[in-house]
C-alpha cells in the first residue's frame, strides 16, 4: 500500500486560534494520522527549534534559521516602533529595493561582458532569490501576527476569568450575571465574566499567507483549508467527497476535495505566470456538519 503525501494545514501557521472560547476553535488539534491516511501538518516558517513532529519544514527556504530569527526580530521591533509612534528604520534582513537595484546593476555589468546568456541566467536566479526572500518574510510576519493574536486571546480569557471571580465575590449568581451582561450591553467586554470576542479580521489575509506558502510547498502536497479560508474555498471551488484512502486525518471529520491551481482558489480570474501559483493542486475542506 502506498503512503499518501502529507497534507499541510493553511492559513494558520501556529494552528487554529480560539478567540472567544474553546468552542470557537476550528476543529482543534489534528491527531496522529490513522492507518492509510496522511498526516495534516502545520507549515514551519524556517525558525530555529523546529518541532520534531506535526510540522512540515521546507528545505528550500532562502534564509538560514539564524537569518529567519533575525528577520522575525526585525519585524517585531518595527511593529513595536510603529505602535510607539517612533520612526521605522531599515531591517537587518535586507532591503528589497536595494536588493533589486543591486540585481539590476549586476545584470548591466554582465551584459557589458561577452557571456550574455550567463548574465541573463544569473539575473533570473537573483530575481527568484528576491521572490523567495519576500515570500519567507511574509510567512514570518504572519507567524508574528498569530503570536500576538494568541497573546490577546490569552489576555481576554484572563480578563473574563477575573471579572467572573469578582462578580461572584459580590454575591451575583452566574445566571443573573448572564442576564445582566446581555441586558446591559456588556456582552463581549469581559464585564461580569462575559467572554471577550476578538476579531479574526485582525489576522493576516489568508490569501496573502497562501500565495507566499505556495513557493515552498511541493505541487503534489495537498492543502487542508481551515477557518475563513475554508469558507471562501467552498464558494470558489467545486468540491466532492474525498477518498478515505488519500485524505488526511483531521479530527474525525469528513472531508471534501477539489483540484485547482492556487490562483483559482484565491479567486483570481487568470493564471499569474508564477509556477507556484499556476500549478494544479489538491485542496481539502471539512464537510459542513
Secondary structure, 3 states (H helix, E strand, C coil): CCCCCCEEEECCCCCCCCCCCHHHCCCCCCCCCCCCCECEEEECCCCCCCCCCCEECCCCCCCCHHHHHHHHHHHHHHHHHHHHCCCCCCCCCCCHHHHHHHHHHHHHHHHHCCCHHHHHHHHHHHHHHHHHHHHHHHHHHHHHHHHHHHHHHHHHHHHHHHHHHHHHHCCCCHHHHHHHHHHCCCCCCCHHHCCCCCCHHHCCCHHHHHHHHHHHCCCCCCEEECHHHHHHHHHHCCCEECCCCCCECCCCCCEEEEEEEHHHHCCCCCCCCCHHHHCEEEEEEECCC
